[in-house]
Amino acid sequence: MIMESAVTNRDVAERLALMGSLLEVAGEDRHRAYARLSIAVAGLDREALTRIPGIGVSIAGQIREIVKAGSFRELEDMQAAIPGSVVELLEIPGVGPRTPHVFWKQPGILTIDDLERAVGGDQALPREGGRYGPPGG
């Protein structure tokens, strides 16, 4: 297990998963690497971790930062760049990271209240493939 102080593999995996979600909300393709690694990291020891394909110098450094400090700079930068209320949209059952990205970038739905108003009102909501239409349409 990766451990230095009280940081566990699960802690590392959670930080990597969060980074993957934030990158996907931001519309960045590299989110997939973080999602895959978060799953892989959970049950590995430090030596096995270095042999995982996809862990390059950058992510290895981020993992060292997590072990040392509980987080890493790029994650903190992403958390500062994406409003916390947009991240809260991920807590809605059935809502994945792409949905908040579309809401945040297009019609400006930044909170759960904004989403409820949009669904209940006449505002055009984003549809699959980037098309827009009235709620229920």
Backbone as CSV, one residue per row, in Angstrom:
resi,resn,N_x,N_y,N_z,CA_x,CA_y,CA_z,C_x,C_y,C_z
1,MET,0.838,-1.181,0.000,0.000,0.000,0.000,0.884,1.245,0.000
2,ILE,0.451,2.306,-0.692,1.168,3.575,-0.691,0.855,4.249,0.632
3,MET,1.836,4.436,1.464,1.542,5.097,2.724,2.719,5.913,3.194
4,GLU,2.442,7.112,3.539,3.370,7.985,4.205,2.459,8.812,5.083
5,SER,2.645,8.833,6.320,1.726,9.394,7.301,0.406,8.640,7.206
6,ALA,-0.714,9.347,7.099,-2.014,8.686,7.124,-2.639,8.551,5.736
7,VAL,-1.898,8.783,4.679,-2.439,8.706,3.323,-2.445,7.252,2.853
8,THR,-3.611,6.791,2.388,-3.752,5.417,1.921,-3.906,5.387,0.403
9,ASN,-3.848,4.192,-0.157,-4.097,4.038,-1.592,-5.474,4.589,-1.941
10,ARG,-6.423,4.336,-1.078,-7.786,4.833,-1.325,-7.794,6.362,-1.414
11,ASP,-7.041,7.035,-0.528,-6.949,8.498,-0.578,-6.378,8.943,-1.925
12,VAL,-5.314,8.265,-2.350,-4.682,8.594,-3.631,-5.680,8.356,-4.759
13,ALA,-6.360,7.208,-4.732,-7.335,6.870,-5.774,-8.461,7.899,-5.822
14,GLU,-8.934,8.357,-4.663,-10.009,9.355,-4.621,-9.557,10.677,-5.222
15,ARG,-8.323,11.092,-4.931,-7.798,12.353,-5.499,-7.654,12.244,-7.012
16,LEU,-7.171,11.090,-7.482,-7.023,10.891,-8.926,-8.388,10.857,-9.613
17,ALA,-9.365,10.210,-8.982,-10.721,10.154,-9.548,-11.338,11.551,-9.604
18,LEU,-11.145,12.328,-8.543,-11.651,13.702,-8.527,-11.004,14.519,-9.638
19,MET,-9.696,14.365,-9.804,-9.009,15.080,-10.877,-9.580,14.678,-12.230
20,GLY,-9.830,13.392,-12.426,-10.428,12.938,-13.676,-11.788,13.558,-13.914
21,SER,-12.616,13.615,-12.887,-13.941,14.235,-13.018,-13.835,15.721,-13.325
22,LEU,-12.934,16.414,-12.624,-12.770,17.846,-12.873,-12.264,18.110,-14.288
23,LEU,-11.325,17.285,-14.750,-10.828,17.449,-16.118,-11.946,17.201,-17.128
24,GLU,-12.803,16.229,-16.856,-13.908,15.970,-17.782,-14.924,17.108,-17.751
25,VAL,-15.219,17.644,-16.559,-16.113,18.798,-16.462,-15.527,19.966,-17.260
26,ALA,-14.201,20.113,-17.202,-13.531,21.197,-17.928,-13.421,20.911,-19.426
27,GLY,-13.793,19.698,-19.844,-13.761,19.362,-21.263,-12.411,18.898,-21.772
28,GLU,-11.535,18.460,-20.880,-10.200,18.009,-21.279,-10.173,16.497,-21.466
29,ASP,-9.540,16.054,-22.553,-9.509,14.635,-22.902,-8.702,13.778,-21.934
30,ARG,-7.723,14.332,-21.280,-6.841,13.505,-20.458,-7.500,12.978,-19.189
31,HIS,-8.782,13.237,-19.014,-9.505,12.744,-17.831,-9.500,11.223,-17.752
32,ARG,-9.470,10.552,-18.902,-9.536,9.088,-18.921,-8.355,8.441,-18.181
33,ALA,-7.178,9.019,-18.336,-5.993,8.464,-17.667,-6.174,8.487,-16.154
34,TYR,-6.716,9.573,-15.633,-6.918,9.679,-14.185,-7.990,8.697,-13.712
35,ALA,-9.045,8.531,-14.485,-10.097,7.587,-14.104,-9.546,6.161,-14.050
36,ARG,-8.782,5.763,-15.078,-8.193,4.412,-15.097,-7.229,4.219,-13.930
37,LEU,-6.397,5.210,-13.694,-5.404,5.083,-12.629,-6.040,5.040,-11.248
38,SER,-7.119,5.784,-11.063,-7.755,5.776,-9.742,-8.230,4.370,-9.383
39,ILE,-8.688,3.628,-10.380,-9.123,2.252,-10.145,-7.917,1.354,-9.882
40,ALA,-6.870,1.524,-10.669,-5.685,0.673,-10.559,-4.931,0.878,-9.248
41,VAL,-4.885,2.101,-8.757,-4.071,2.449,-7.588,-4.596,1.816,-6.304
42,ALA,-5.884,1.637,-6.208,-6.496,1.235,-4.947,-5.857,0.016,-4.283
43,GLY,-5.438,-0.991,-5.062,-4.924,-2.200,-4.437,-3.446,-2.451,-4.625
44,LEU,-2.673,-1.453,-4.977,-1.260,-1.680,-5.294,-0.308,-1.193,-4.225
45,ASP,0.854,-1.826,-4.186,1.921,-1.317,-3.339,2.757,-0.329,-4.160
46,ARG,3.674,0.335,-3.511,4.456,1.393,-4.148,5.245,0.891,-5.352
47,GLU,5.846,-0.282,-5.249,6.654,-0.814,-6.355,5.785,-1.148,-7.561
48,ALA,4.640,-1.793,-7.311,3.736,-2.157,-8.408,3.190,-0.908,-9.097
49,LEU,3.000,0.143,-8.338,2.470,1.386,-8.889,3.350,1.928,-10.015
50,THR,4.651,1.801,-9.870,5.559,2.352,-10.875,5.531,1.571,-12.182
51,ARG,4.950,0.390,-12.170,4.895,-0.432,-13.383,3.580,-0.290,-14.148
52,ILE,2.662,0.525,-13.682,1.379,0.693,-14.364,1.585,1.529,-15.618
53,PRO,1.156,1.004,-16.780,1.233,1.826,-17.997,0.393,3.088,-17.821
54,GLY,0.911,4.196,-18.252,0.170,5.448,-18.144,0.619,6.322,-16.990
55,ILE,1.383,5.765,-16.059,1.913,6.592,-14.990,3.265,7.111,-15.463
56,GLY,3.243,8.342,-15.888,4.469,8.990,-16.321,5.050,9.817,-15.195
57,VAL,6.026,10.609,-15.536,6.713,11.439,-14.554,5.737,12.397,-13.873
58,SER,4.840,12.996,-14.660,3.909,13.986,-14.115,2.969,13.373,-13.079
59,ILE,2.302,12.285,-13.436,1.350,11.675,-12.503,2.082,11.052,-11.318
60,ALA,3.254,10.492,-11.536,4.033,9.952,-10.418,4.354,11.071,-9.426
61,GLY,4.701,12.238,-9.938,4.961,13.393,-9.070,3.714,13.813,-8.309
62,GLN,2.564,13.764,-8.983,1.309,14.120,-8.322,0.981,13.125,-7.215
63,ILE,1.240,11.862,-7.468,0.999,10.851,-6.434,1.917,11.091,-5.232
64,ARG,3.181,11.431,-5.502,4.092,11.757,-4.389,3.568,12.948,-3.594
65,GLU,3.032,13.967,-4.293,2.463,15.127,-3.599,1.277,14.723,-2.729
66,ILE,0.425,13.844,-3.249,-0.734,13.386,-2.472,-0.263,12.683,-1.209
67,VAL,0.732,11.809,-1.359,1.246,11.057,-0.216,1.834,12.013,0.824
68,LYS,2.545,13.037,0.349,3.176,13.996,1.263,2.190,14.980,1.881
69,ALA,1.298,15.527,1.036,0.480,16.646,1.484,-1.025,16.381,1.477
70,GLY,-1.457,15.234,0.943,-2.879,14.941,0.904,-3.582,15.435,-0.349
71,SER,-2.889,16.183,-1.183,-3.459,16.700,-2.422,-2.310,17.018,-3.365
72,PHE,-2.610,17.606,-4.528,-1.548,18.055,-5.424,-1.971,19.340,-6.115
73,ARG,-0.981,20.091,-6.540,-1.205,21.457,-7.020,-2.185,21.534,-8.188
74,GLU,-2.031,20.659,-9.175,-2.924,20.741,-10.331,-4.376,20.477,-9.931
75,LEU,-4.610,19.574,-8.996,-5.964,19.324,-8.503,-6.505,20.582,-7.827
76,GLU,-5.709,21.199,-6.993,-6.137,22.420,-6.311,-6.418,23.533,-7.312
77,ASP,-5.599,23.632,-8.372,-5.829,24.629,-9.428,-7.151,24.364,-10.143
78,MET,-7.437,23.091,-10.443,-8.695,22.733,-11.110,-9.883,23.027,-10.203
79,GLN,-9.740,22.733,-8.907,-10.826,23.009,-7.973,-11.089,24.514,-7.880
80,ALA,-10.047,25.328,-8.007,-10.212,26.777,-7.975,-10.845,27.297,-9.268
81,ALA,-10.571,26.631,-10.386,-11.056,27.091,-11.687,-12.518,26.718,-11.944
82,ILE,-12.975,25.612,-11.367,-14.342,25.143,-11.596,-15.151,25.451,-10.340
83,PRO,-16.236,26.218,-10.496,-17.036,26.563,-9.312,-17.481,25.312,-8.552
84,GLY,-17.394,25.357,-7.241,-17.798,24.231,-6.401,-19.231,23.816,-6.653
85,SER,-20.082,24.784,-6.994,-21.485,24.466,-7.256,-21.632,23.609,-8.510
86,VAL,-20.719,23.761,-9.480,-20.748,22.926,-10.683,-20.346,21.500,-10.305
87,VAL,-19.351,21.365,-9.448,-18.917,20.042,-8.986,-20.046,19.370,-8.205
88,GLU,-20.827,20.143,-7.463,-21.959,19.584,-6.712,-22.993,18.947,-7.635
89,LEU,-23.079,19.415,-8.893,-24.012,18.808,-9.849,-23.689,17.329,-10.059
90,LEU,-22.428,16.939,-9.811,-22.028,15.536,-9.950,-22.703,14.639,-8.913
91,GLU,-23.217,15.239,-7.835,-23.865,14.467,-6.778,-25.278,14.040,-7.149
92,ILE,-25.821,14.599,-8.244,-27.158,14.241,-8.686,-27.088,12.858,-9.329
93,PRO,-27.901,11.909,-8.868,-27.863,10.564,-9.454,-28.061,10.620,-10.971
94,GLY,-27.223,9.902,-11.681,-27.317,9.846,-13.135,-26.588,10.955,-13.867
95,VAL,-26.021,11.900,-13.132,-25.290,13.000,-13.761,-23.807,12.689,-13.720
96,GLY,-23.212,12.564,-14.897,-21.774,12.351,-15.003,-21.082,13.678,-15.273
97,PRO,-19.771,13.672,-15.390,-19.006,14.909,-15.563,-19.303,15.691,-16.843
98,ARG,-19.754,15.039,-17.893,-20.021,15.774,-19.142,-21.228,16.686,-19.023
99,THR,-22.216,16.287,-18.268,-23.428,17.104,-18.134,-23.127,18.448,-17.475
100,PRO,-22.450,18.493,-16.328,-22.113,19.803,-15.759,-21.247,20.638,-16.707
101,HIS,-20.380,19.982,-17.472,-19.550,20.720,-18.438,-20.435,21.445,-19.441
102,VAL,-21.412,20.737,-19.989,-22.305,21.348,-20.984,-23.103,22.479,-20.347
103,PHE,-23.655,22.250,-19.168,-24.432,23.293,-18.495,-23.575,24.510,-18.180
104,TRP,-22.405,24.269,-17.634,-21.507,25.347,-17.199,-21.022,26.170,-18.382
105,LYS,-20.655,25.507,-19.465,-20.073,26.206,-20.604,-21.102,26.861,-21.511
106,GLN,-22.305,26.355,-21.583,-23.298,26.894,-22.513,-24.318,27.791,-21.822
107,PRO,-25.385,27.251,-21.245,-26.417,28.142,-20.729,-26.138,28.719,-19.348
108,GLY,-25.003,28.403,-18.735,-24.656,29.014,-17.456,-25.378,28.435,-16.256
109,ILE,-25.657,27.167,-16.269,-26.268,26.519,-15.113,-25.131,26.153,-14.170
110,LEU,-25.065,26.880,-13.060,-23.942,26.710,-12.145,-24.306,26.028,-10.838
111,THR,-25.588,25.930,-10.545,-25.996,25.338,-9.269,-27.157,24.375,-9.492
112,ILE,-27.453,23.601,-8.465,-28.602,22.703,-8.525,-29.875,23.534,-8.654
113,ASP,-29.942,24.684,-7.976,-31.110,25.571,-8.101,-31.268,26.073,-9.536
114,ASP,-30.156,26.447,-10.188,-30.207,26.879,-11.590,-30.772,25.763,-12.460
115,LEU,-30.325,24.541,-12.203,-30.788,23.398,-12.982,-32.284,23.165,-12.768
116,GLU,-32.723,23.252,-11.514,-34.149,23.065,-11.230,-34.993,24.125,-11.919
117,ARG,-34.524,25.382,-11.908,-35.247,26.453,-12.598,-35.294,26.194,-14.100
118,ALA,-34.178,25.748,-14.661,-34.126,25.499,-16.105,-35.059,24.363,-16.505
119,VAL,-35.101,23.315,-15.699,-35.959,22.178,-16.014,-37.423,22.560,-15.868
120,GLY,-37.716,23.396,-14.892,-39.101,23.792,-14.645,-39.569,24.941,-15.510
121,GLY,-38.654,25.630,-16.168,-39.017,26.796,-16.959,-38.994,26.525,-18.443
122,ASP,-38.973,27.603,-19.209,-38.987,27.490,-20.664,-37.597,27.555,-21.277
123,GLN,-36.573,27.609,-20.446,-35.203,27.721,-20.951,-34.833,26.495,-21.783
124,ALA,-34.157,26.723,-22.887,-33.685,25.610,-23.718,-32.570,24.897,-22.977
125,LEU,-32.668,23.585,-22.882,-31.653,22.778,-22.209,-30.785,22.075,-23.233
126,PRO,-29.516,21.898,-22.933,-28.649,21.170,-23.855,-29.104,19.726,-23.992
127,ARG,-29.069,19.232,-25.203,-29.421,17.845,-25.485,-28.185,17.102,-25.956
128,GLU,-28.283,15.800,-26.020,-27.172,14.982,-26.479,-26.690,15.470,-27.843
129,GLY,-25.390,15.510,-28.030,-24.816,15.960,-29.290,-24.733,17.470,-29.392
130,GLY,-25.020,18.197,-28.297,-24.889,19.645,-28.309,-26.103,20.391,-28.848
131,ARG,-27.186,19.655,-29.205,-28.387,20.323,-29.710,-29.166,20.884,-28.533
132,TYR,-29.965,21.901,-28.795,-30.763,22.502,-27.754,-32.241,22.387,-28.085
133,GLY,-33.043,22.345,-27.054,-34.474,22.288,-27.264,-35.179,22.587,-25.958
134,PRO,-36.486,22.785,-26.015,-37.214,23.088,-24.790,-37.241,21.875,-23.864
135,PRO,-37.414,22.101,-22.563,-37.506,20.975,-21.641,-38.605,20.016,-22.092
136,GLY,-38.297,18.725,-22.021,-39.260,17.715,-22.401,-39.404,17.557,-23.905
137,GLY,-38.602,18.298,-24.689,-38.770,18.240,-26.142,-37.715,17.527,-26.859
